[in-house]
Amino acid sequence: MVREIDNADLAEGDLPPASAEWHEIGRFALSFNGYERWGSFRKCAEIANRGAELHRTEGDLPTSLTELRTCLFFEQRRWRHFGFHPNEQGMEYIRALVERIREKVRAEHDD
């Protein structure tokens, strides 16, 4: 079982390295429960799908740590549902999410 980590407690050492394989990234993704945070699958999916669309159409990502973690969590659930590992395009998006989360965590601790 993966230990959930609140945003306030998230440290850079909790994040998988940039070179991490999918299983390690997926495990980290589950340290945040998007369904619980947003109160429903539907709202979580709405946030996550909006983030994926933003990346696909504009090459950008959500700005809040909570939305970034929601997107990563949902990608883990999405690919688990598909029954296989993310494809190249999926991993590009997933790695971008992890790196933006890393930037947010670093910025929070650079006071």
N, C-alpha and C positions, 0 to 999 in steps of 0.2 A: 504494500500500500504506500502511496506517495503522500508525503507530508505537505499539507497546504501551507503556503507562505503568504502572509498578508503583504500588500504593497509596501507598507511602512517598515516591514522587517526584511524585505528583499535586499540581498547584498550581491555584489558582482560575482562572488564565489559560488552563488547558488545557480548561476547561469551556465549552460553548457558552453564549451569553447567554440570558437567560430568554425572549427573543423569537425565538430561533433557529427556523429551519424544520427539517422532518424530516430532510433530507439532512445537515445539519450535526450534529444530535443523533445520527443514526445513525452518522456517521463517528466521533464521540467514543465512542459505545458500543463500537465495535470496538477501542478502545485497551485493552480488557480482554478476555481470552479465557476465558470462563466454562467452556468445555469442558476446556481445559487445566487451569484452576485446580481443578476438581472431579474431574478424571480421566475424565469420561465425559459424553456427551450426557445420559444418563438422570439422573445426579445433578444436573447443571446445570439440567435441566428441572424436577426436583423442587423445587429451591431457588426457581427463578423462578416456577413456578406457585403455590407457597405464598405468595410475595410478592404476586403478582397477586390471589390469593384474599383475602389480608389486606386489601389496599386496597379490593377490591370489597365485602367484607362489613363491615369495621370502619372503613374510611377511613384506615387506618394503613399504615405501611411498615416493612420490616425495619430493624433498628437498626444493623447493622454495615455498614461501607463496602464490604466484599467482597460481602455479599449484595445491597446496593443496586446495585453495578456488575454483578453477575451478572444481576439482574433486567433492567437496562437492556440489557445485551448480548443477553439472550435475546429481549427484545422486538424488537430490531433483526433478529435471525435469524428470529423468528416472522413479522414483517411482510414480510420479504424472501421468505420461503417462500410467503406468501399472494399475493405478486406485486403488491401495491399499498401505498399509504401508509396509516398508521394512521387510523382513523376518529376522531371527536371524543372519544369515551370513551377510546380508546387513547392519544390525545395528552395527555389530562388526566392519565392515569396516568404516562406517560412524562415529562411536564414535572414532575410531583411527584417522580419519582425523581431527575431532574437537580437540582432545587432541594434535596432532602435530601442529595444528594452534595455540593452546594456548601456546605451548612451543616456537614457533617462536615469538609470540607477547611478551611473557615474556622476551626472550633473547634480543629483540629489545629495551626494556625499562630498561634493567639491566646495562646500560652504567655507 
